[in-house]
Amino acid sequence: MDTHITGRTAADIADSVRSLLERGVLEPGDALPPVRTLADRLGVNRNTAVAAYRQLTQAGIAVSRGRAGTRIVDRAPVPQEGFAAGSVLRDVGTGNPDAALIPDPSRALADVVGRPVLYGEPVIDRELEQWALEWLGADLAPRDIRVTVTSGAVDAVERLLAQALTRDDAVALENPCFLSAIHTVRLGGYRAVPVPVDEQGMTPAGLRAALDDGVRAVVCTPRAQNPTGASLTAERAAELRAVLADHPYVLVIEDDHFSMLSHAPAQSLIGAHHRRWALVRSVSKFLGPDMCLAVTATDPYTADRLAMRLSPGTTWVSHLLQRLAFSLITDPEVREGITRAGAHYAERNDSFAARLRAYGLPCTPGDGLNVWLALPAPARAVAEQLMRRGWLPRTGEEFAVDGLPGSAHLRLTVHELDDTDAERLAADIAEAVRAVSRSGSGMIDR
């Protein structure tokens, strides 16, 4: 393969590799020749070959694996949230809120239409900004806060990472992790460092190890962690703040996606003296995914950098959308509906967990839209059995930062099931586990 690469300078060598990739001679995942081998073949200094590979890595075309060498980046697709396309099976892995519990915006629409907003005007609706400052500031230690509006939480996280990091920088992610966070880090060219999650959220030992590994950013879900449903306790949040105390310039991003729906009190990793931080709250779970709006509180420095990341592109989120979100979240009837929705999700998850326990499958539901079920058997084998019975679940390995197979968990979205279907699913899971146990294939010693 190295005989196809040409060039005498680092730029020429990098351009040659890019050309080979565009023409299909090189493909994603292909290994590039070792630096010494390439330098000898081209008759150039070894440092020239190193510089060429550095250019390819910085451009996101190649990735360095240390002693394992340098490879063309493999853009393998990662799972996405939402309904599985084209399936005839009953999808119980969507991660979606209940459409029936999303408030109808039609009544508020007529009140939000005002004069047109023109270039150069403030990018944040003043009423929404003031409300967001109070809402977000109530759960942060007293400090100077700036508010930014983005097109959802994923948009906020992507832009926050982009304003602080360069390719190959390390990012601490919860493991297991929200699918969009894994996708964002991978496409950004950053290196994901997994931090284990237990029933209280991100573990202090895992965070400490990630910081020792040189992470420059930490992405954490303080409540209703997806997929596990874990929420930080006050004690765990204090432990994590203590770990971060010696790293005040590491960017801490809290994605509090469930916020108004959560029955857990807000806790934060962000200490009073932490210098680079962001608290992100979207409206997608309670006003609907199509609302595509999130408010982000940050320190002033990060706010300025985030604004710079917004300025070349969308510049601002539609003021019509901002006014609509503000009108809905300040409507007492809508707020009561959001409270009822949160109670509904909790009750349905609790009820389903009780059904599982009745079948001998221990399950303690967390917060959020899903149930995270630990199995006494490989999840993939159990999922295959469930598919034969008409169900389509999500296996835990889809949410693993390291991508390693062998998970013993299912993530189930069950809040839309009526009692009859919930009972049938619980019974089918128990039977699927028994079927895998009888086959003896890959059983896990618990």
C-alpha positions, 0 to 999 in steps of 0.5 A: 500500500505504501508504494502508492503514497508519493511526496517529498514534503509533509504537505505533499505526502498528506495530499497523496494520502487524501487523494488515494482515499478519495479515489478508493485506493485507501479505504476507512480502517486501512493501516498506513505504513509505519513512519520509518518504512514510509520515510525509507521508501520515499527517501525523506527524513523520518520527521517529514513522515511524522509531520505528514501523519500529524497533518492527516490526524489533525484533519481527521483523516487518520487516527494514531493508535500508538504502537498499533500504528496509524490508520485511516479513520473508520466512519462506522455508523453508531446507533441512533436514538428513536424508532428503528426504521422498517421493523415489524417488531414492537419497538421497546428501545426507542428512548422517546417521550410519550407523544400524548404527554407533549403539550399542544403548542397551537394555543400559544402560537398566536401569541408569539408572532411579533415583529420580524427580528433582523440581523444585528439584534440580540440573539436571545429573547430577553424574557427567555434569557431572564427566565433561564438565568433564574432557572439555571442559576438556582442550581449553581453556586453563586457566580457570574453566569451567561446564558446561550440558546442553541438548537438542542442539547446535542448542538450545545455539547458539540459546540462547547467541545469544539470551542475548547478542544482540538482533534485527539484531545481526550473527553471523559464520557460516562460508560455506558453513555448517551448515544449522541454523546458517543457520536459527537465525540467520535465525529469531532475526532476526540478521544473518548475516555470511559468513566464507569457509572453506578447507581449514583452516577459517574464514579469518583475513582473513574473520574480521577483516572480520566483526569490522570489520563489527561482529559480536557473535558468531562460530559456528565448527566447529573439526573436520569443518566441515559441509559442507566437512569442513575442520578447524582446524590448530594454525597456523590456530587460532593465527591466529584467536585472534590476530584475536580477541584485540582483541575479548574480549567477542565471543561465540565459539561452537565447535560441535565436533559430530564430536568423538569420531568425528574423526581431527583433534586438537582445536583452539580459537579460544578464547584464554586471555584471551577473556571470552565463549565456549562450547564445545559438544559433542553426542552426536548423531553417535555416540550417534544424533540421537534422543539430543538431548543436548549438553554446553556449557562456558562462562565463568561469566557466559555460563553464568549467562545460559544458565541464565536462558534455560533456566529459563522453558522446559524448565529441564533435560534429562531426567536419564534421558537424561543418565544414559543418555548418561553410561553409554554414553560411559563404556562401554569397548565403546561407546567402541571402537565409536565409534572404529571408526565414525570409522574407517569414515566416514574410510575410506569417504570416502577410498575414494570420493574415490579413485574420483572422482580415477580419473574425473578429478575432483580430490577431497580428503576432509576429516573428517566424514560427507560428501564436499565435491566441487568441480566444473568445472560448475554444481552444479545442472546436474550434480545434475539430470543425477544425478537422471535417473540415480537419485541425489539429491545436495545442491548447495553453494548450499543451504549458502551464507550469502548464498544466492547461486546458482551453486555449483560443489560437491556435498555427498555422504553416501556412507559407507553405499554398498557398493563397487558403488554407490559405483563407480556413483555416481562413474561417474554423477557423471563422466558428469553433468559430461561431459553438462553440458560437452557442453551448454555451459550455464553452464560455470565457468572453473576 
